[in-house]
Amino acid sequence: MLLPVTCPSCFEIFEVTEPPLSEVPCEVDYDCEICCRPMLIFFDESDGEVWAEARGLAD
């Protein structure tokens, strides 16, 4: 399943693949698919639903 993520640098939205529920919570180093700037994507779950939040490296 794909999850929407908003880049903290360019604010464009792109999709990332959801990790298996057994691996959540976790964080992943990722480069924006639009502007290529690095970020961390944090995955967590609530009521069995996985969600993603992106943060810049300086945040």
Legacy VTK file of the C-alpha trace (Angstrom):
# vtk DataFile Version 3.0
C-alpha trace
ASCII
DATASET POLYDATA
POINTS 59 float
0.000 0.000 0.000
1.197 3.520 -0.763
1.094 6.346 1.772
1.139 10.071 0.943
4.052 12.105 2.312
4.636 15.865 2.084
8.249 16.915 1.547
9.370 19.295 4.325
11.582 21.181 1.818
9.515 21.670 -1.346
6.079 20.799 0.150
5.207 18.553 -2.786
3.261 15.374 -2.040
4.515 11.977 -3.195
3.817 8.387 -2.163
5.988 5.871 -0.333
5.479 2.173 0.239
4.056 1.264 3.635
6.334 -1.006 5.704
4.922 -4.243 7.145
2.903 -3.655 10.331
5.366 -5.878 12.227
8.154 -3.322 11.526
6.198 -0.259 12.702
7.083 2.093 14.373
10.216 2.877 12.370
12.038 5.660 10.575
13.601 5.607 7.125
16.142 7.870 5.424
14.621 9.011 2.153
15.263 11.530 -0.617
12.319 13.534 -1.932
11.156 12.215 -5.283
10.577 15.789 -6.489
13.470 17.949 -5.190
15.852 15.129 -4.087
16.530 16.689 -0.658
17.101 14.238 2.200
14.513 13.670 4.921
13.444 11.184 7.553
10.095 9.477 7.188
8.553 8.242 10.420
6.026 5.417 10.192
3.643 4.648 13.050
0.264 3.037 13.437
-3.038 3.827 15.075
-5.909 1.312 15.250
-4.104 -0.948 12.769
-3.652 1.825 10.193
-0.101 2.842 9.296
0.637 6.533 8.702
3.749 8.417 7.603
5.234 11.803 8.483
8.290 13.374 6.855
10.727 15.660 8.660
13.806 17.486 7.455
17.168 16.394 8.816
17.480 19.626 10.820
14.036 19.235 12.486
LINES 1 60
59 0 1 2 3 4 5 6 7 8 9 10 11 12 13 14 15 16 17 18 19 20 21 22 23 24 25 26 27 28 29 30 31 32 33 34 35 36 37 38 39 40 41 42 43 44 45 46 47 48 49 50 51 52 53 54 55 56 57 58
